[in-house]
Amino acid sequence: DQQVKQNSPSLSVQEGRISILNCDYTNSMFDYFLWYKKYPAEGPTFLISISSIKDKNEDGRFTVFLNKSAKHLSLHIVPSQPGDSAVYFCAASSNSGTYKYIFGTGTRLKVLA
Amino acid sequence: GAGVSQSPSNKVTEKGKDVELRCDPISGHTALYWYRQSLGQGLEFLIYFQGNSAPDKSGLPSDRFSAERTGGSVSTLTIQRTQQEDSAVYLCASSAQNYGYTFGSGTRLTVV
């Protein structure tokens, strides 16, 4: 039972264009969401977060949008750069105090120069 | 240390052998998590330690898996009688509060 889903296993985008990575969740109790980026042979690194009290959070080239009614979030990267090529994981938590995050299966982004 | 340290970085073991994976979290982080990533899969939650509370073991796939955290710091994940399906990258993470984890680089376990 996959509570956090990333339905696109891979995505290719031209350098300078926008990358949009999508994530859907099924548990309505989730109220805190994270995006992580992972390069090969390295651990995932934190990218950006959003809580359910907001519908948008922006950090430089990265923006995360949350649609609670649709149980959907997306990560926008603009402009995309070749160094953004990595696997991106979304994660969700009910923030019940345990801070246990459920991760999606990841989307491999390839930014073409 | 500055980050989460995991050892070994790579481990090849024969089916049926026991293995121990070590995680040294960031000093002062009270929460420690173990996840694993199998080929083509997402990050699968295994176990969570928070302070002196009883660990959340709900993600451990079988009773061959166990973990302990000594002195609220270093953690060891033990897999007994390893099977080929245990082959994965085992990731440890620690956190101070609920603003995300810091992950280690992982241990790549290959069971042959």
Backbone of each chain as ProteinMPNN parsed JSONL, in Angstrom:
{"seq_chain_A": "DQQVKQNSPSLSVQEGRISILNCDYTNSMFDYFLWYKKYPAEGPTFLISISSIKDKNEDGRFTVFLNKSAKHLSLHIVPSQPGDSAVYFCAASSNSGTYKYIFGTGTRLKVLA", "coords_chain_A": {"N_chain_A": [[0.84, -1.18, 0.0], [1.033, 1.841, -1.182], [1.523, 4.826, 0.161], [2.55, 7.212, -0.576], [3.074, 8.449, -3.703], [4.989, 8.54, -6.632], [4.48, 8.865, -9.747], [5.864, 9.101, -12.099], [8.65, 7.624, -13.189], [10.854, 8.678, -14.442], [12.208, 11.658, -15.962], [12.937, 13.905, -18.531], [14.445, 16.973, -19.306], [15.057, 19.984, -21.046], [17.936, 22.026, -20.63], [17.515, 25.081, -18.883], [14.801, 25.132, -19.184], [11.596, 24.536, -17.54], [11.336, 22.186, -14.892], [9.032, 19.85, -13.754], [8.05, 18.022, -11.111], [6.042, 15.503, -9.86], [3.893, 14.439, -7.158], [1.807, 12.302, -5.372], [-0.441, 11.635, -2.678], [-2.095, 9.497, -0.309], [-2.985, 9.52, 2.291], [-4.917, 11.425, 4.298], [-4.147, 12.508, 6.66], [-1.586, 13.345, 6.496], [0.521, 16.097, 6.912], [2.843, 17.434, 6.567], [5.441, 17.971, 4.341], [8.202, 16.943, 2.379], [10.893, 17.456, 0.06], [13.51, 15.592, -1.33], [16.767, 15.312, -2.717], [18.768, 13.111, -4.57], [21.953, 12.083, -5.363], [23.902, 9.689, -7.253], [25.426, 7.152, -5.258], [25.415, 8.69, -3.011], [23.887, 9.883, 0.058], [20.418, 10.873, 0.378], [19.665, 14.363, 0.121], [18.267, 17.111, 1.822], [15.89, 19.255, 0.299], [13.603, 21.049, 0.019], [10.714, 22.104, 1.864], [7.226, 21.853, 2.848], [4.427, 22.842, 4.716], [1.085, 21.899, 5.672], [-0.384, 24.142, 6.088], [0.207, 25.938, 4.226], [0.178, 26.701, 0.692], [2.154, 26.999, -1.041], [5.669, 27.118, -1.358], [8.73, 28.718, -1.693], [12.087, 28.628, -2.777], [14.645, 30.043, -4.008], [15.48, 28.692, -7.086], [13.692, 26.691, -6.763], [10.407, 25.623, -6.204], [7.719, 24.546, -4.286], [4.494, 23.258, -4.572], [1.381, 22.773, -3.007], [-1.572, 20.981, -3.095], [-4.098, 20.424, -1.223], [-6.698, 19.431, -1.338], [-6.655, 17.828, -3.551], [-4.76, 16.098, -2.769], [-2.071, 16.325, -3.604], [1.204, 17.181, -4.536], [3.746, 19.252, -5.991], [6.962, 19.764, -7.378], [8.699, 22.427, -8.652], [11.273, 23.333, -10.789], [13.067, 25.948, -11.863], [15.182, 28.128, -13.671], [15.977, 24.946, -15.131], [18.985, 23.141, -14.512], [21.968, 21.423, -15.63], [23.252, 20.313, -13.382], [21.167, 19.714, -11.752], [20.346, 17.226, -12.315], [19.336, 14.264, -11.018], [17.954, 11.936, -8.605], [14.757, 12.517, -7.378], [12.978, 12.582, -4.418], [9.809, 12.627, -2.892], [8.383, 13.141, 0.34], [6.281, 12.402, 3.117], [4.635, 13.263, 6.173], [2.689, 12.683, 9.115], [3.175, 14.238, 11.141], [2.856, 13.67, 13.798], [4.373, 13.746, 15.941], [6.17, 11.784, 15.875], [7.638, 12.129, 13.621], [8.067, 10.499, 11.456], [8.734, 9.766, 8.232], [7.159, 8.986, 5.187], [8.262, 7.829, 2.162], [8.192, 8.503, -1.357], [8.671, 6.658, -4.472], [10.49, 7.907, -6.031], [11.708, 10.088, -8.644], [13.613, 10.139, -11.49], [15.428, 12.725, -12.632], [16.633, 14.14, -15.56], [18.582, 16.585, -16.842], [19.13, 18.067, -19.807], [21.9, 19.295, -21.536]], "CA_chain_A": [[0.0, 0.0, 0.0], [1.937, 2.967, -1.352], [0.823, 6.022, 0.612], [3.129, 8.35, -1.293], [3.325, 7.917, -5.045], [5.577, 9.353, -7.684], [4.096, 8.001, -10.856], [6.803, 9.22, -13.212], [9.969, 7.175, -12.739], [11.929, 9.467, -15.027], [11.815, 12.891, -16.639], [14.039, 14.604, -19.204], [14.104, 18.375, -19.548], [16.151, 20.751, -21.645], [18.512, 23.054, -19.765], [16.872, 26.384, -18.976], [13.345, 24.999, -19.137], [11.052, 24.197, -16.23], [11.118, 20.782, -14.532], [7.909, 19.692, -12.82], [8.013, 16.673, -10.549], [4.758, 15.346, -9.183], [3.795, 13.495, -6.043], [0.45, 12.155, -4.853], [-0.507, 10.891, -1.428], [-3.436, 8.985, -0.041], [-3.34, 9.678, 3.7], [-5.331, 12.818, 4.547], [-3.535, 12.981, 7.905], [-0.275, 13.919, 6.204], [0.452, 17.547, 6.958], [4.156, 18.036, 6.372], [5.974, 17.331, 3.144], [9.587, 17.28, 2.07], [11.518, 16.943, -1.149], [14.922, 15.275, -1.204], [17.484, 15.062, -3.963], [19.785, 12.087, -4.34], [22.928, 11.763, -6.406], [24.41, 8.32, -7.113], [26.419, 6.839, -4.23], [25.32, 9.618, -1.89], [22.596, 9.875, 0.723], [19.515, 11.959, -0.029], [19.849, 15.652, 0.794], [17.038, 17.888, 1.928], [15.787, 20.3, -0.713], [12.594, 22.043, 0.351], [9.59, 21.523, 2.604], [5.997, 22.634, 2.917], [3.439, 22.341, 5.661], [-0.269, 21.923, 5.11], [-1.026, 25.447, 6.267], [0.577, 26.753, 3.068], [0.003, 26.02, -0.583], [3.327, 27.273, -1.88], [6.896, 27.531, -0.69], [9.701, 29.01, -2.732], [13.468, 28.788, -2.345], [15.487, 30.181, -5.195], [14.913, 28.105, -8.311], [12.816, 25.583, -6.379], [9.116, 25.975, -5.626], [6.838, 23.403, -4.048], [3.079, 23.587, -4.52], [0.579, 21.757, -2.344], [-3.02, 21.012, -3.305], [-4.57, 19.488, -0.208], [-7.945, 18.771, -1.741], [-6.302, 16.791, -4.515], [-3.674, 15.303, -2.173], [-1.057, 16.378, -4.652], [2.199, 18.244, -4.478], [4.656, 19.253, -7.125], [8.206, 20.519, -7.255], [9.067, 23.11, -9.882], [12.648, 23.806, -10.831], [13.191, 26.81, -13.028], [15.459, 27.287, -14.826], [16.672, 23.696, -14.837], [20.421, 23.14, -14.829], [22.478, 20.042, -15.689], [23.565, 19.847, -12.027], [19.932, 19.27, -11.088], [20.108, 15.827, -12.675], [19.391, 13.461, -9.789], [16.664, 11.327, -8.27], [14.027, 13.36, -6.438], [11.999, 11.862, -3.605], [8.942, 13.369, -1.994], [8.138, 12.425, 1.591], [5.164, 12.972, 3.85], [4.525, 12.872, 7.568], [1.492, 13.18, 9.795], [3.666, 15.179, 12.143], [2.184, 13.322, 15.039], [5.372, 13.748, 16.996], [7.183, 10.769, 15.585], [8.427, 12.626, 12.505], [8.392, 9.386, 10.583], [8.34, 10.154, 6.899], [6.926, 7.979, 4.156], [8.87, 8.322, 0.929], [7.795, 7.982, -2.656], [9.649, 5.806, -5.146], [11.497, 8.743, -6.68], [11.696, 10.416, -10.069], [14.963, 10.459, -11.971], [15.422, 13.891, -13.523], [17.82, 14.356, -16.39], [18.552, 17.889, -17.497], [19.977, 17.959, -20.995], [22.608, 20.539, -21.873]], "C_chain_A": [[0.886, 1.245, 0.0], [1.193, 4.237, -0.978], [1.323, 7.273, -0.085], [3.591, 7.828, -2.654], [3.965, 8.962, -5.944], [5.461, 8.52, -8.946], [5.02, 8.082, -12.06], [8.179, 8.77, -12.742], [11.108, 8.007, -13.306], [11.356, 10.658, -15.787], [13.056, 13.497, -17.265], [13.583, 16.002, -19.586], [15.319, 19.067, -20.156], [16.634, 21.806, -20.646], [17.807, 24.394, -19.999], [15.357, 26.339, -18.919], [12.908, 24.633, -17.727], [10.957, 22.677, -16.079], [9.977, 20.741, -13.527], [7.857, 18.24, -12.392], [6.783, 16.554, -9.658], [4.773, 14.262, -8.122], [2.356, 13.478, -5.546], [0.474, 11.352, -3.563], [-1.942, 10.509, -1.13], [-3.909, 9.266, 1.38], [-3.668, 11.144, 3.99], [-4.755, 13.377, 5.846], [-2.147, 13.575, 7.673], [-0.391, 15.445, 6.204], [1.807, 18.228, 6.858], [4.868, 17.247, 5.294], [7.378, 17.849, 2.852], [9.928, 16.791, 0.671], [13.001, 16.743, -0.868], [15.486, 15.026, -2.589], [18.583, 14.049, -3.661], [20.651, 11.9, -5.569], [23.409, 10.332, -6.195], [25.481, 8.211, -6.037], [26.447, 7.858, -3.094], [23.973, 9.439, -1.208], [21.721, 11.003, 0.211], [19.814, 13.227, 0.763], [18.555, 16.44, 0.73], [17.036, 19.039, 0.941], [14.842, 21.404, -0.263], [11.44, 21.357, 1.054], [8.366, 22.413, 2.471], [5.085, 22.008, 3.95], [2.049, 22.583, 5.096], [-0.979, 23.261, 5.313], [-0.701, 26.384, 5.104], [0.266, 25.974, 1.794], [1.185, 26.246, -1.521], [4.502, 27.635, -0.982], [7.996, 27.629, -1.737], [11.08, 29.188, -2.116], [14.351, 28.828, -3.579], [14.8, 29.627, -6.425], [13.868, 27.028, -8.025], [11.536, 26.105, -5.724], [8.311, 24.698, -5.447], [5.421, 23.93, -3.889], [2.331, 22.437, -3.865], [-0.898, 22.0, -2.611], [-3.63, 19.972, -2.378], [-5.826, 18.75, -0.651], [-7.673, 17.648, -2.727], [-5.262, 15.827, -3.961], [-2.511, 15.179, -3.165], [-0.062, 17.487, -4.343], [3.135, 18.123, -5.666], [5.86, 20.137, -6.792], [8.534, 21.107, -8.618], [10.51, 23.596, -9.762], [12.769, 24.663, -12.089], [14.215, 27.906, -12.778], [16.224, 26.029, -14.429], [18.119, 23.786, -15.306], [20.913, 21.693, -14.873], [22.809, 19.472, -14.315], [22.344, 19.421, -11.23], [19.622, 17.812, -11.402], [20.369, 14.937, -11.464], [18.063, 12.73, -9.657], [16.019, 12.178, -7.182], [12.954, 12.526, -5.739], [11.096, 12.87, -2.894], [8.67, 12.491, -0.776], [7.056, 13.158, 2.358], [5.13, 12.422, 5.259], [3.232, 13.413, 8.139], [1.854, 14.102, 10.931], [3.01, 14.955, 13.497], [3.143, 13.363, 16.212], [6.451, 12.729, 16.748], [8.097, 11.202, 14.453], [8.892, 11.493, 11.603], [7.851, 9.711, 9.202], [8.164, 8.926, 6.016], [7.404, 8.571, 2.836], [8.197, 7.717, -0.3], [8.925, 7.191, -3.281], [10.684, 6.59, -5.925], [11.236, 8.951, -8.162], [13.106, 10.804, -10.463], [14.86, 11.585, -12.98], [16.741, 13.963, -14.269], [17.661, 15.684, -17.117], [19.588, 17.876, -18.608], [20.584, 19.305, -21.344], [22.38, 20.922, -23.33]], "O_chain_A": [[1.417, 1.65, 1.035], [0.32, 4.683, -1.724], [0.611, 8.273, -0.175], [4.388, 6.895, -2.742], [3.53, 10.112, -6.001], [6.24, 7.595, -9.179], [4.966, 7.227, -12.944], [8.817, 9.478, -11.962], [12.198, 8.047, -12.735], [10.194, 10.666, -16.195], [14.101, 13.597, -16.622], [12.489, 16.196, -20.117], [16.462, 18.764, -19.813], [15.84, 22.398, -19.915], [17.539, 24.788, -21.133], [14.699, 27.344, -18.649], [13.735, 24.445, -16.835], [10.555, 21.972, -17.005], [9.96, 21.508, -12.564], [7.646, 17.343, -13.208], [6.529, 17.408, -8.809], [5.549, 13.308, -8.18], [1.759, 14.532, -5.325], [1.326, 10.481, -3.386], [-2.883, 11.122, -1.634], [-5.112, 9.252, 1.645], [-2.788, 12.002, 3.93], [-4.857, 14.575, 6.107], [-1.596, 14.233, 8.556], [-1.287, 16.01, 5.576], [1.918, 19.441, 7.038], [4.899, 16.017, 5.321], [7.688, 19.023, 3.052], [9.333, 15.84, 0.164], [13.659, 17.587, -0.26], [14.784, 14.592, -3.503], [19.244, 14.124, -2.625], [20.165, 11.603, -6.661], [23.334, 9.813, -5.081], [26.344, 9.081, -5.922], [27.392, 7.887, -2.306], [23.031, 8.916, -1.803], [22.228, 11.984, -0.333], [20.173, 13.163, 1.939], [17.847, 16.436, -0.278], [18.047, 19.719, 0.761], [15.239, 22.566, -0.174], [11.213, 20.162, 0.864], [8.453, 23.564, 2.043], [4.985, 20.784, 4.044], [1.865, 23.367, 4.165], [-2.06, 23.48, 4.766], [-1.255, 27.479, 5.003], [0.111, 24.753, 1.816], [1.208, 25.747, -2.646], [4.358, 28.352, 0.008], [8.167, 26.731, -2.562], [11.228, 29.818, -1.069], [14.749, 27.796, -4.12], [13.689, 30.029, -6.77], [13.234, 26.515, -8.947], [11.583, 26.924, -4.807], [8.233, 23.87, -6.354], [5.173, 24.904, -3.178], [2.611, 21.269, -4.133], [-1.409, 23.096, -2.379], [-3.674, 18.785, -2.704], [-5.987, 17.565, -0.36], [-8.375, 16.637, -2.739], [-4.919, 14.843, -4.616], [-2.053, 14.087, -3.5], [-0.441, 18.587, -3.941], [3.295, 17.056, -6.259], [5.771, 21.106, -6.038], [8.637, 20.387, -9.611], [10.902, 24.19, -8.758], [12.601, 24.185, -13.211], [14.13, 28.573, -11.747], [17.027, 26.052, -13.496], [18.439, 24.4, -16.324], [20.333, 20.826, -14.218], [22.664, 18.268, -14.099], [22.472, 18.834, -10.155], [18.718, 17.231, -10.803], [21.488, 14.871, -10.956], [17.166, 12.884, -10.486], [16.659, 12.518, -6.187], [12.139, 11.862, -6.38], [11.583, 13.862, -2.353], [8.721, 11.263, -0.853], [6.928, 14.379, 2.265], [5.531, 11.287, 5.517], [2.736, 14.456, 7.715], [0.992, 14.674, 11.597], [2.665, 15.887, 14.222], [2.769, 13.051, 17.342], [7.528, 12.798, 17.339], [9.215, 10.7, 14.333], [9.993, 11.539, 11.053], [6.648, 9.907, 9.028], [8.926, 7.962, 6.097], [7.003, 9.668, 2.447], [7.707, 6.588, -0.28], [10.003, 7.064, -2.702], [11.65, 6.016, -6.427], [10.632, 8.116, -8.836], [13.718, 11.682, -9.855], [14.276, 11.422, -14.051], [17.817, 13.86, -13.68], [16.731, 15.877, -17.901], [20.78, 17.695, -18.36], [19.889, 20.316, -21.438], [22.898, 21.94, -23.789]]}, "seq_chain_B": "GAGVSQSPSNKVTEKGKDVELRCDPISGHTALYWYRQSLGQGLEFLIYFQGNSAPDKSGLPSDRFSAERTGGSVSTLTIQRTQQEDSAVYLCASSAQNYGYTFGSGTRLTVV", "coords_chain_B": {"N_chain_B": [[30.694, 14.264, 14.712], [30.446, 16.079, 11.572], [28.439, 15.187, 9.937], [26.097, 12.505, 9.223], [27.397, 9.387, 9.751], [28.087, 6.347, 8.171], [28.915, 2.913, 8.298], [29.978, -0.354, 7.115], [30.765, 1.194, 3.902], [30.316, -0.379, 1.755], [29.231, -3.751, 1.527], [29.712, -7.102, 1.002], [28.251, -10.171, 1.287], [27.837, -13.641, 2.078], [24.998, -15.608, 1.386], [22.97, -16.428, 4.135], [24.725, -15.691, 6.098], [25.346, -13.515, 8.945], [25.009, -9.95, 9.231], [26.258, -6.75, 10.267], [25.391, -3.406, 10.397], [26.485, -0.098, 10.748], [25.657, 3.026, 12.26], [26.433, 6.346, 12.831], [25.122, 9.009, 14.26], [24.412, 12.561, 13.822], [25.822, 14.572, 16.306], [23.896, 15.193, 19.154], [21.463, 14.934, 17.888], [18.355, 13.647, 18.501], [16.689, 11.835, 17.336], [16.721, 8.918, 15.328], [16.833, 7.116, 12.323], [16.294, 4.253, 10.284], [16.356, 3.387, 6.915], [15.742, 1.609, 3.85], [16.78, 1.152, 0.489], [15.823, -0.603, -2.117], [16.676, -2.03, -5.333], [15.341, -0.021, -7.808], [13.29, 0.778, -6.203], [11.519, 2.855, -3.779], [12.374, 4.712, -0.81], [12.318, 2.713, 1.892], [10.868, 2.584, 4.995], [12.322, 1.379, 7.99], [13.004, 1.311, 10.853], [12.719, 3.345, 13.819], [14.177, 5.434, 16.186], [13.675, 7.359, 19.067], [14.963, 9.353, 21.384], [14.705, 8.127, 24.646], [12.538, 6.591, 24.28], [10.519, 3.701, 23.456], [11.526, 1.973, 20.532], [10.157, 2.463, 17.228], [9.342, -0.169, 15.476], [7.967, -0.863, 13.278], [8.487, -1.095, 10.566], [10.292, -3.103, 10.059], [11.154, -5.844, 8.061], [11.193, -8.585, 8.675], [11.708, -11.04, 11.315], [14.368, -11.469, 11.212], [15.644, -9.161, 11.158], [17.013, -6.645, 13.211], [17.592, -3.905, 15.44], [19.572, -1.704, 17.366], [20.168, 0.992, 19.611], [22.675, 2.457, 21.196], [23.245, 4.177, 24.185], [21.866, 6.363, 23.286], [23.045, 7.23, 20.975], [25.084, 5.977, 18.767], [23.951, 3.604, 16.371], [23.166, 0.222, 15.542], [22.311, -1.854, 12.933], [21.227, -5.06, 12.531], [21.257, -7.893, 10.5], [20.2, -11.077, 10.345], [21.073, -14.313, 9.099], [21.234, -13.726, 6.247], [19.471, -13.057, 3.204], [19.068, -13.147, -0.382], [17.224, -11.235, -1.165], [17.614, -9.282, 0.656], [19.481, -7.606, -0.28], [20.388, -4.329, -0.81], [20.515, -0.725, -0.533], [21.253, 0.523, 2.546], [20.101, 3.043, 4.477], [20.818, 5.492, 6.889], [19.463, 7.972, 8.997], [19.369, 11.045, 10.824], [17.75, 13.34, 13.082], [16.975, 16.49, 14.592], [14.692, 17.964, 15.082], [11.396, 18.3, 13.627], [12.053, 19.016, 10.99], [13.002, 17.697, 8.815], [15.305, 15.178, 7.74], [18.803, 14.373, 8.167], [20.663, 12.532, 6.073], [22.886, 9.698, 6.006], [25.511, 8.403, 3.857], [24.944, 5.856, 3.254], [24.949, 2.215, 3.307], [25.867, -0.13, 1.043], [24.561, -3.173, 0.582], [25.257, -6.365, -0.519], [24.087, -9.491, -1.133], [25.272, -12.597, -1.805]], "CA_chain_B": [[31.091, 14.644, 13.366], [29.611, 17.068, 10.922], [27.313, 14.562, 9.261], [25.768, 11.149, 9.63], [28.42, 8.487, 9.24], [27.683, 4.941, 8.105], [29.971, 1.977, 7.911], [30.854, -0.012, 5.997], [30.064, 1.799, 2.767], [29.926, -1.524, 0.921], [29.376, -5.035, 2.197], [29.295, -8.27, 0.24], [28.185, -11.281, 2.219], [27.244, -14.867, 1.555], [23.663, -15.949, 1.871], [22.962, -17.185, 5.373], [25.593, -15.063, 7.098], [24.818, -12.339, 9.637], [25.758, -8.716, 8.988], [25.969, -5.603, 11.128], [25.6, -2.112, 9.762], [26.635, 0.882, 11.813], [25.295, 4.419, 11.975], [26.854, 7.327, 13.823], [24.328, 10.177, 13.888], [24.922, 13.881, 14.18], [25.807, 14.763, 17.749], [22.781, 15.99, 19.641], [20.2, 14.546, 17.255], [17.713, 12.658, 19.362], [15.959, 10.851, 16.529], [17.536, 8.165, 14.368], [15.969, 6.312, 11.45], [16.878, 3.379, 9.268], [15.572, 3.136, 5.714], [16.51, 0.915, 2.832], [16.354, 1.363, -0.884], [16.111, -1.718, -3.002], [16.81, -1.615, -6.725], [14.106, 0.416, -8.439], [12.261, 1.063, -5.199], [11.695, 4.055, -2.985], [12.992, 4.552, 0.497], [11.42, 1.923, 2.734], [11.115, 2.787, 6.415], [12.603, 0.17, 8.742], [12.906, 1.471, 12.299], [12.893, 4.724, 14.266], [14.499, 5.625, 17.589], [13.515, 8.724, 19.551], [15.348, 9.485, 22.775], [14.63, 6.915, 25.454], [11.273, 5.903, 24.018], [10.607, 2.408, 22.761], [11.646, 2.213, 19.09], [9.088, 2.096, 16.304], [9.92, -1.231, 14.653], [6.883, -1.309, 12.405], [8.93, -1.3, 9.199], [11.229, -4.227, 9.916], [10.462, -6.8, 7.19], [11.088, -9.921, 9.263], [12.393, -11.122, 12.612], [15.806, -11.56, 11.013], [16.146, -7.793, 11.263], [16.924, -6.009, 14.515], [18.44, -2.725, 15.558], [19.678, -1.132, 18.686], [20.834, 2.293, 19.675], [23.321, 2.466, 22.504], [23.557, 5.475, 24.761], [21.215, 7.442, 22.56], [23.881, 7.748, 19.9], [25.37, 5.041, 17.676], [22.974, 2.543, 16.151], [23.59, -0.925, 14.74], [21.255, -2.65, 12.312], [21.719, -6.426, 12.344], [20.452, -8.786, 9.669], [20.637, -12.46, 10.55], [20.776, -15.291, 8.027], [20.9, -12.871, 5.116], [18.9, -13.608, 1.984], [19.384, -12.306, -1.533], [16.3, -10.105, -1.226], [18.068, -8.249, 1.588], [20.411, -6.732, -0.994], [19.819, -2.988, -0.917], [21.29, 0.317, 0.144], [20.666, 0.796, 3.846], [20.361, 4.443, 4.793], [20.531, 5.956, 8.234], [19.246, 9.42, 9.063], [19.076, 11.561, 12.158], [17.133, 14.661, 13.077], [16.794, 17.113, 15.899], [13.275, 18.301, 15.147], [10.658, 17.751, 12.49], [12.302, 19.752, 9.762], [13.707, 16.881, 7.845], [16.408, 14.361, 8.213], [20.094, 14.367, 7.502], [20.988, 11.15, 5.753], [24.239, 9.26, 5.714], [25.723, 7.989, 2.466], [24.396, 4.525, 3.067], [25.738, 0.985, 3.167], [25.351, -0.992, -0.036], [24.681, -4.58, 0.968], [25.037, -7.339, -1.589], [24.075, -10.862, -0.636], [25.544, -13.484, -2.954]], "C_chain_B": [[30.092, 15.594, 12.748], [28.367, 16.449, 10.311], [27.023, 13.21, 9.864], [26.762, 10.205, 8.959], [27.93, 7.046, 9.278], [28.86, 4.084, 7.687], [29.453, 0.551, 7.972], [30.08, 0.658, 4.87], [29.577, 0.714, 1.806], [30.147, -2.806, 1.697], [28.851, -6.122, 1.277], [29.338, -9.45, 1.201], [27.541, -12.48, 1.546], [25.869, -15.084, 2.179], [23.77, -16.805, 3.125], [23.823, -16.601, 6.477], [24.858, -13.899, 7.766], [25.666, -11.118, 9.275], [25.323, -7.651, 9.99], [26.328, -4.318, 10.394], [25.571, -1.047, 10.847], [26.262, 2.276, 11.346], [25.715, 5.293, 13.149], [26.14, 8.641, 13.488], [25.037, 11.481, 14.233], [24.77, 14.075, 15.694], [24.646, 15.669, 18.16], [21.445, 15.673, 18.998], [19.581, 13.415, 18.061], [17.009, 11.558, 18.572], [16.884, 10.205, 15.511], [16.627, 7.204, 13.631], [16.835, 5.407, 10.568], [15.863, 3.206, 8.14], [16.405, 2.219, 4.821], [15.911, 1.206, 1.472], [16.801, 0.171, -1.71], [16.119, -1.222, -4.432], [15.447, -1.245, -7.294], [12.984, 0.769, -7.477], [12.529, 2.391, -4.509], [12.393, 3.746, -1.686], [11.982, 3.899, 1.434], [11.801, 2.103, 4.203], [11.323, 1.446, 7.11], [12.323, 0.361, 10.232], [13.265, 2.898, 12.683], [13.158, 4.72, 15.766], [14.306, 7.098, 17.945], [13.843, 8.745, 21.041], [15.34, 8.148, 23.49], [13.34, 6.13, 25.237], [11.515, 4.564, 23.345], [10.656, 2.665, 21.255], [10.401, 1.793, 18.334], [9.679, 1.103, 15.311], [8.981, -1.665, 13.533], [7.328, -1.6, 10.974], [9.873, -2.475, 9.002], [10.541, -5.354, 9.152], [10.337, -8.206, 7.762], [11.849, -9.931, 10.588], [13.889, -11.373, 12.454], [16.47, -10.188, 11.176], [15.972, -7.282, 12.694], [17.849, -4.811, 14.528], [18.463, -2.292, 17.002], [20.414, 0.196, 18.593], [21.374, 2.421, 21.086], [23.612, 3.888, 22.953], [22.937, 6.637, 24.027], [22.024, 7.981, 21.413], [24.0, 6.726, 18.773], [24.299, 3.964, 17.598], [23.588, 1.455, 15.283], [22.353, -1.64, 14.223], [21.847, -4.022, 12.011], [20.732, -7.213, 11.491], [21.017, -10.191, 9.841], [20.25, -13.306, 9.354], [20.354, -14.57, 6.751], [20.392, -13.672, 3.922], [19.192, -12.65, 0.832], [18.462, -11.091, -1.618], [16.641, -9.011, -0.224], [19.032, -7.277, 0.912], [19.744, -5.391, -1.26], [20.852, -1.998, -0.395], [20.558, 0.655, 1.436], [21.101, 2.194, 4.28], [19.953, 4.753, 6.224], [20.348, 7.461, 8.18], [19.035, 9.809, 10.516], [18.452, 12.938, 12.04], [17.02, 15.172, 14.501], [15.323, 17.465, 16.11], [12.627, 17.837, 13.856], [10.867, 18.534, 11.219], [13.171, 18.98, 8.804], [14.905, 16.179, 8.448], [17.704, 14.79, 7.548], [20.469, 12.909, 7.311], [22.494, 10.93, 5.704], [24.333, 8.824, 4.266], [25.275, 6.569, 2.198], [25.432, 3.412, 3.079], [25.09, 0.164, 2.068], [25.63, -2.433, 0.336], [24.349, -5.463, -0.223], [25.147, -8.732, -1.001], [24.222, -11.801, -1.831], [25.32, -14.949, -2.587]], "O_chain_B": [[29.037, 15.878, 13.315], [27.343, 17.121, 10.181], [27.611, 12.814, 10.87], [26.935, 10.234, 7.741], [27.418, 6.583, 10.297], [29.678, 4.466, 6.851], [28.58, 0.253, 8.788], [28.85, 0.678, 4.897], [28.558, 0.873, 1.134], [31.123, -2.939, 2.435], [27.705, -6.08, 0.83], [30.355, -9.692, 1.851], [26.799, -12.346, 0.573], [25.635, -14.776, 3.348], [24.538, -17.766, 3.183], [23.681, -16.962, 7.645], [23.884, -13.37, 7.23], [26.871, -11.226, 9.045], [24.197, -7.65, 10.487], [27.421, -4.173, 9.847], [24.737, -1.089, 11.752], [26.512, 2.66, 10.203], [25.394, 5.012, 14.304], [26.516, 9.317, 12.53], [26.105, 11.496, 14.845], [23.725, 13.778, 16.273], [24.442, 16.748, 17.603], [20.402, 16.093, 19.498], [20.196, 12.37, 18.274], [16.765, 10.472, 19.096], [17.726, 10.871, 14.909], [15.764, 6.559, 14.227], [17.945, 5.761, 10.172], [14.687, 2.922, 8.37], [17.613, 2.073, 5.011], [14.717, 1.467, 1.327], [17.988, -0.031, -1.964], [15.632, -0.13, -4.721], [14.514, -2.048, -7.269], [11.856, 1.028, -7.896], [13.607, 2.973, -4.633], [12.933, 2.657, -1.491], [10.929, 4.464, 1.726], [12.928, 1.806, 4.6], [10.593, 0.489, 6.853], [11.497, -0.348, 10.806], [14.011, 3.577, 11.978], [12.437, 4.073, 16.525], [14.731, 7.98, 17.2], [13.089, 8.217, 21.858], [15.897, 7.163, 23.005], [13.08, 5.137, 25.917], [12.565, 4.325, 22.748], [9.9, 3.495, 20.753], [9.684, 0.882, 18.747], [10.426, 1.486, 14.411], [9.181, -2.711, 12.916], [6.615, -2.284, 10.239], [10.215, -2.802, 7.865], [9.455, -5.784, 9.543], [9.442, -8.949, 7.358], [12.537, -8.972, 10.937], [14.606, -11.48, 13.45], [17.689, -10.079, 11.313], [14.921, -7.465, 13.307], [18.777, -4.717, 13.724], [17.508, -2.488, 17.753], [21.158, 0.473, 17.653], [20.613, 2.485, 22.051], [24.155, 4.695, 22.199], [23.414, 7.767, 24.123], [21.74, 9.07, 20.913], [23.115, 6.625, 17.924], [23.806, 3.478, 18.615], [24.414, 1.722, 14.411], [21.457, -1.987, 14.992], [22.856, -4.127, 11.313], [19.526, -7.195, 11.736], [22.176, -10.451, 9.516], [19.246, -13.057, 8.688], [19.253, -14.781, 6.242], [20.821, -14.798, 3.669], [19.522, -11.484, 1.05], [18.876, -10.033, -2.091], [16.036, -7.939, -0.24], [19.361, -6.235, 1.479], [18.67, -5.326, -1.858], [21.909, -2.376, 0.11], [19.386, 1.029, 1.417], [22.288, 2.485, 4.427], [18.897, 4.336, 6.7], [21.011, 8.144, 7.4], [18.581, 9.006, 11.331], [18.605, 13.618, 11.025], [16.976, 14.409, 15.467], [14.784, 17.278, 17.2], [13.22, 17.082, 13.085], [9.928, 18.7, 10.44], [13.978, 19.553, 8.073], [15.423, 16.543, 9.504], [17.71, 15.467, 6.52], [20.576, 12.149, 8.274], [23.267, 11.84, 5.405], [23.345, 8.869, 3.533], [25.231, 6.129, 1.05], [26.626, 3.643, 2.887], [23.915, -0.191, 2.15], [26.782, -2.862, 0.4], [23.298, -5.324, -0.849], [26.178, -9.103, -0.44], [23.4, -11.797, -2.747], [25.5, -15.831, -3.427]]}, "name": "protein", "num_of_chains": 2, "seq": "DQQVKQNSPSLSVQEGRISILNCDYTNSMFDYFLWYKKYPAEGPTFLISISSIKDKNEDGRFTVFLNKSAKHLSLHIVPSQPGDSAVYFCAASSNSGTYKYIFGTGTRLKVLAGAGVSQSPSNKVTEKGKDVELRCDPISGHTALYWYRQSLGQGLEFLIYFQGNSAPDKSGLPSDRFSAERTGGSVSTLTIQRTQQEDSAVYLCASSAQNYGYTFGSGTRLTVV"}
